[in-house]
Each structure stands twice: as C-alpha cells, then as structure tokens.
Amino acid sequence: MTISTAYSRDLGDELRRLRESSTGLTGRALAVQLGWDPSKVSNIEHGRARASEIDLVQYLTLCGKDVDFFEEFRRRYRHAFDLYFVQVPDNLRTIAMTESLATKITTYDVLLMPGLLQTVPYAQELFIERGIETPENIKKGIDLRVERQAIMRRPNRPECVFYIHELALQMRLGSAQVMEEQYLRLLHRTHTLRIVPASAMKAALLSKCALYEFEKAPPVAFSATDSAMVFAQDPAALERTRKVFKRLDALALDQEQSRRKLAEYVSRLREDSNGPRTDLA
C-alpha cells in the first residue's frame, strides 16, 4: 500500500502549481487531455498515489517541460514516498507545507524558542549569533520564518503544544527588550505552552523534535540540525517520538505553572532594567 508522505504531498503540490501556471487547465481538464481518470490527477497532486515514469513524462510534457526538467524532477520524485527523507535546512517548502496541513503540532526545543513562536528581533539575534549565514540569507530566513508563522493566526489553526526546556528561557539573545518581547510572545493563548523546569536537567539530553498529525494522512516525526532536516514516518520512529513526548508530559510544568514560570522571567528582566517599563506591562 502506498503511504502518503510529507515529501509526496510537497512534490504533488509542485505538480499542481506547474499545471496551473503552465496550462491554465483544471485537474479534470488535464485528465481529459491525458486520457486519465480525474481521480488519478487528484491523487498524484495530493501525494496520495505514486506516478510512474510514463505518468510523469505525459504530465510534464503536457505542461511544456523538456527532458532536462523531467530528469531533475524524476530524481527528486523517486524519494517522494520514502518513510525517511532528508533535506538541506535551507529548503523550507516541505516543512512549511507540513505545518500548514497539520491538524496538531507538538514540538520540543531545548536551547531555543520554537520557530513558530519566535519574534523577528529574537530570530535576527539568533541568526547573527550563529554566525554561519550571510546578511542576505539572514533576511531571507527571517522573512520565511514570519511567513510560516501565518498558520498561528488562521481561524482553523492547528492545535499546537510547545514543550520548551527552561534552558531556552535562560539562553539570552540580544537585549533585555528582545527577550521580554519574546517571553510575551510565548504567553499568547493561541497555543499550549509546557515548560520543562531546569531541575529536570536530564530532559536536556532529549533531542529537539516535532510530531505533526493530520486529519487524513499518517503522522510525521521531524528533527533538524544545522546540516539536515529529517522527516520520518517509519512506525519505529513515530513510536520513539511519542515516547519522548510522553516523557516530557511527565516532567513538564502544567499550563498554568508554565505561565507563572514565564512571568517570573519577565519580572526579573524588568527588575534588572533601569526602572519600570510600563509600555510593556
């Protein structure tokens, strides 16, 4: 049985956008031109069915693409349904689409704020302190991060649970104002925040990870480093990720305790500053 993956949905959506921009045809009209059943086009474009090489040749030829384009797309498409898939960190289409389609997102961060909750000043300081990006790439990275955060403002936004180790609160980037604004962003009530207290230091041994769940597709486990992003749908990987979050659920403060802990950090910043800051109270 073919299992839909994050990458098959990404590449299927790439085909859909190519159809719309190159031919102006609807999926049904394209199916008529190819002599296919309309459901075949729909399933391929939604990443639910694997297109054969002949299917890809016919589809891409009708879209006006040449053999070089076909070979490049085929090279990527052969991995579309792999249960483990690795991408370079600067290719954010697959992760952005995964976040956009998810009905529930659960993440754990050890030293940094979750990307979906980072403020622009915090993200900028993060890129600068890492010291491996050019100024142009820093701006691009921040812009893409802000675009991805749009899902948090949707009426039908995914249910989000963010586990954050207290070490991330202690990791100061930029000025006190940058950190205060970041702490206040965490306090927004569009998500569930669970802080893993500093006393649970061994939880810092657990790697940063995420679990994406969907209404009509298998869940995806995700992890990332500076070198690679890994998407996994293998049952063993999913079970291991669920064990991580079960462990974190036992260690983390509850929602109200987490909010109080975060308020303590805001208070400390204000106490350390030169007088009260009523503008952010």
C-alpha positions in Angstrom: 0.0 0.0 0.0 1.3 3.5 -0.9 1.6 5.7 2.1 1.3 9.5 1.6 4.4 11.3 3.0 5.3 14.9 3.7 7.5 14.9 0.6 5.0 13.2 -1.7 2.5 15.9 -0.8 5.1 18.6 -1.4 6.0 17.3 -4.8 2.4 16.7 -5.7 1.6 20.3 -4.9 4.5 21.3 -7.1 2.9 19.5 -10.0 -0.4 21.2 -9.3 1.2 24.6 -9.3 3.0 23.7 -12.5 -0.3 22.6 -14.1 -2.0 25.8 -13.1 0.9 28.1 -14.3 1.8 26.3 -17.5 -1.5 25.1 -18.8 -4.3 27.0 -17.1 -6.2 23.7 -17.1 -8.2 22.3 -14.2 -7.2 18.9 -12.9 -10.3 17.4 -14.6 -9.4 19.1 -17.9 -5.8 17.9 -17.7 -7.1 14.3 -17.1 -9.2 14.6 -20.2 -6.2 15.7 -22.2 -4.1 12.8 -20.9 -6.9 10.2 -21.1 -6.7 9.6 -17.4 -9.4 9.3 -14.8 -9.8 12.6 -12.9 -9.1 10.9 -9.6 -5.7 9.9 -10.9 -4.6 13.5 -11.3 -6.1 14.4 -7.9 -4.3 11.5 -6.1 -1.0 12.3 -7.7 -1.2 16.1 -7.0 -2.2 15.4 -3.4 0.6 12.9 -2.9 -1.7 10.0 -2.3 -0.5 7.9 -5.3 2.8 7.4 -6.9 3.1 8.5 -10.5 5.0 6.1 -12.8 7.8 7.4 -15.0 5.4 7.3 -18.0 2.8 9.2 -16.0 5.4 11.9 -15.2 6.6 12.1 -18.9 3.0 12.6 -20.1 2.1 15.1 -17.3 5.2 17.2 -17.7 5.2 17.1 -21.5 1.6 18.5 -21.5 2.9 21.2 -19.2 5.5 22.1 -21.8 8.6 20.8 -19.9 11.6 19.4 -21.6 13.7 16.3 -20.9 16.1 18.1 -18.6 13.2 19.3 -16.4 11.8 15.7 -16.4 15.1 14.2 -15.3 15.6 16.7 -12.5 12.0 16.2 -11.2 12.3 12.4 -11.6 15.5 12.4 -9.5 13.6 14.1 -6.6 10.3 12.2 -7.1 12.0 8.8 -6.7 12.3 9.6 -3.0 8.7 11.0 -2.7 7.3 8.0 -0.8 10.4 7.1 1.3 9.4 6.7 5.0 12.6 8.5 5.9 13.5 11.6 3.9 16.4 14.1 4.4 16.5 17.7 3.2 19.0 20.5 3.5 18.0 23.1 6.1 17.5 26.0 3.6 14.8 24.1 1.6 11.8 25.0 3.7 8.9 24.1 1.3 8.3 20.6 2.7 8.3 21.7 6.3 6.2 24.8 5.6 3.6 22.6 3.8 3.7 20.0 6.6 3.0 22.7 9.2 0.2 24.2 7.0 -1.6 20.9 6.6 -1.2 19.6 10.1 -4.2 19.5 12.5 -1.9 19.1 15.5 1.8 20.1 16.0 3.8 19.0 19.1 7.4 20.3 19.4 10.2 20.2 21.9 13.1 22.7 22.0 16.0 22.6 24.4 18.0 25.8 23.9 15.9 28.0 21.6 12.4 29.3 21.3 10.2 27.3 18.8 10.5 28.8 15.3 6.7 29.2 15.1 6.8 31.5 18.2 10.0 33.5 17.5 9.7 37.3 17.3 11.6 39.0 14.5 14.2 40.6 16.8 14.9 37.3 18.5 15.2 35.4 15.2 17.6 38.1 13.9 19.8 37.8 17.0 19.7 34.1 16.7 20.9 34.1 13.1 23.6 36.7 13.9 24.9 34.8 16.9 25.1 31.5 15.0 27.5 33.3 12.6 27.1 31.0 9.6 24.6 32.9 7.4 25.3 35.8 5.1 23.3 39.1 5.7 21.2 38.2 2.6 20.4 34.8 3.9 19.6 36.1 7.4 16.9 38.4 5.9 15.6 35.6 3.7 15.5 33.3 6.7 13.6 35.8 8.9 11.1 36.5 6.1 10.4 32.8 5.6 10.0 32.3 9.3 7.4 35.1 9.5 5.5 33.6 6.6 5.4 30.2 8.2 4.0 31.7 11.4 0.9 32.8 9.5 -0.6 29.4 10.4 -0.8 30.6 14.0 -3.2 33.3 13.0 -5.6 31.2 11.0 -9.1 30.7 12.3 -8.6 26.9 11.7 -5.0 26.9 13.0 -3.6 23.6 14.1 -3.7 22.6 17.8 -0.1 23.4 19.0 1.7 22.1 22.0 5.1 23.6 22.6 7.5 21.9 25.2 10.4 24.2 26.0 13.2 23.4 28.4 13.9 26.2 30.9 17.4 26.4 29.4 15.8 28.1 26.4 14.4 30.8 28.7 17.9 31.3 30.2 19.6 31.5 26.8 19.7 35.2 26.4 19.9 36.6 22.8 20.1 40.3 22.3 18.9 43.0 24.7 16.5 42.7 27.7 13.8 44.2 25.5 14.3 41.5 22.8 14.0 38.8 25.4 11.0 40.4 27.1 9.1 40.7 23.8 10.0 37.0 23.1 8.7 35.9 26.5 5.5 37.8 26.0 5.0 36.1 22.6 5.2 32.8 24.4 2.3 33.9 26.6 -0.1 34.3 23.7 -3.1 32.0 24.2 -3.1 30.6 20.6 -1.2 27.5 21.8 -0.4 25.3 24.8 3.0 26.0 26.4 4.7 23.5 28.7 8.0 24.4 30.3 10.4 21.7 31.4 11.9 23.0 34.6 15.7 23.4 35.0 15.5 20.8 37.8 14.7 18.2 35.1 18.2 18.7 33.6 18.3 15.2 32.1 15.5 16.2 29.8 18.0 18.3 28.0 19.5 15.1 26.8 16.4 14.6 24.6 16.9 15.9 21.1 14.8 18.8 19.6 12.0 17.2 17.7 8.4 17.6 16.4 5.4 15.4 15.7 2.9 16.5 13.0 -0.5 14.9 12.9 -3.1 15.2 10.1 -6.8 14.5 9.5 -6.4 12.2 6.6 -2.7 11.3 6.4 -0.2 9.4 8.6 1.7 11.4 11.2 5.3 12.7 10.6 8.1 12.8 13.0 10.6 15.6 12.4 14.1 16.6 13.6 16.7 19.1 12.4 20.3 20.0 12.8 22.4 22.7 11.1 23.2 20.1 8.3 19.9 18.3 7.7 16.2 18.1 8.3 14.8 14.6 8.7 11.2 13.6 8.1 10.2 10.1 9.3 7.0 8.1 9.0 8.5 4.7 9.9 6.4 3.2 12.7 9.5 2.8 14.9 10.5 6.4 14.5 7.0 7.6 15.3 6.8 5.4 18.4 10.1 6.7 19.6 9.0 10.3 19.1 5.7 9.6 21.0 7.8 8.2 23.9 9.8 11.4 24.0 6.6 13.5 24.4 5.2 11.1 26.9 8.3 11.6 29.0 8.1 15.4 28.6 4.5 15.3 29.6 5.5 13.7 32.9 8.4 16.2 33.5 6.9 19.5 32.3 5.0 22.0 34.3 1.3 22.3 33.5 0.0 25.2 31.5 -0.7 27.5 34.4 2.6 26.7 36.2 4.4 27.3 32.9 2.8 30.7 32.5 3.8 31.6 36.1 7.3 30.5 35.4 7.5 32.6 32.3 6.1 35.6 34.2 9.0 35.2 36.7 11.4 35.7 33.8 9.6 38.8 32.6 9.7 40.2 36.2 13.4 39.5 36.5 14.2 41.4 33.3 12.2 44.4 34.5 13.8 44.4 37.9 17.2 44.4 36.2 16.4 47.3 34.0 16.7 50.9 35.0 13.2 51.4 36.4 9.8 50.0 35.4 8.7 49.8 31.8 5.0 50.5 31.8 4.8 50.3 28.0 5.2 46.6 28.0 3.2 45.9 31.2 
